[in-house]
Amino acid sequence: GTGHLNPDVVTFSCCISACAQGHRWEEALALFRRLRTRGLRPDVVALSAAVSACEKGRRWQMALALIGEARRHELRPNIITYDAAISACGQSEQWAQALAALQAAEDDRLTRTVVTYNASIQACSW
């Protein structure tokens, strides 16, 4: 054998998450994009990790763009995805965008959590 490993979606998700935790949002997004170029379909875990990386990097526009892109590819965000997007908006003092993301989660009939409401309240406290 050549010793080459073919990463799957789980492998990419773990790496994206590690980059997010290390505040390496650019690398996280590059990995998220590479998923598709490898012929893999991102799942909600990979999406949430990428949005979380945007949150850590204070890239609220990119967080919302990732959610929009995912929806166009029939990938439904979960509440964790929205929580990270709401937080990203709040950290950049974008309260209206944060509330729009909260509304989108409600429109998707997702159960909001304490995390969701705390992020929303913090976004509006500016």
N, C-alpha and C positions, 0 to 999 in steps of 0.2 A: 504494500500500500504506500501511497504517497504521503500519508499523514495529514491530508487536507480534511478539514471539517467544513460541513455545509451548515451554516447557522440557520436556525428556523426562527419563527416569529417570537417564540419564548426567549431565545438567546438574544435577539435584537431588543426585546422589551426589557430584559435585565440590564443590558448595556445602556439603553436610553435612560432607564431609571437611575443607574449609577452616575451617569453624566448629570442628570437633573440634581441629584443629591450633592454632587460636587460643583454645582453652579456653573456647569459647562454647557449652557443652553445651545450654543452653536453646534457643538459636536452631537448633542442629543438630536437636534433637528436634522443634521446630516445623516445620522443613522436611521431616523424615521423615514427620510426620503429614500435612502438606500434599500429599504425593505421592498419598495415597489420595483426598483430597478433590478432587484434579484428575483422578481417574479412572485414575491410573497405578498399576501394580503394582510395589511395591518389589522390587528384586533383592538378591542376597546382598552386593553391593558397597555398596549404600545401607544395608543392615542393619548390616554390619560398621563402616561409617563412623559410624552412629548409636551403636552399642555402644562404639566407640572414644571418642566424645564423652562418653559416660557414664563411661568409664574416666578420662578427663582431668578430669572434674568430680567424681570420687569418688562417683558415684551408682550403687553396685553393685546396689541393688534395681531401679533402672530398667533397667540393663543386662540383668539376668536376666529382667525383665518383657518387654523387647523380644524376647528370644529365645523366650520362651514364646508371645508374641503371633504372632511370625513362624511358628512351628511350627503354630499353630492355623490359619494362613492358607496352609499347605502350602509355606512358604518354608524351605528347609533351611539352617541356619547352616553355615558352613565352619569350618575350624580357626582362621582369622584372627578370626572372630567370637568363638569360644570363648576364644582367647588374650586378647582384650580384656576379656572378662567375667571370666576368672580373675584378670587383673591388677587390674581394678576391685575385685573382692572382696578381694584381697590388700592393696591400698592402704588398705582400710578395716578391716583386721584380721579379716576374715570368712573364716578358713581353711576352715571346714567347707563354706561355700558355694562357695569356690574348688575344693575337692576334688569337690564335687557337680558342678560345671561340667566338671571334668576327666573325671569318670565319664560325663557326658552325651556328651562328645565321643567317648569310647571306645564308648559304646552306639551312637552314630551311625556307628561304624566309620571314623572319621576318623583319618588318620595324624597322630600328634602329632609336634611338632617340638622343637628345642632351645628355642625361644621358649616353647612350651607348658610344658615341664618347668621351665624357669627361673622362669616366672611362678608355677607351682604351688609350687615350693620356696620362693620368696620369700614367698608367701602363708602358708606354714606356719612361717616363721621368726620370727613375732611371739611 
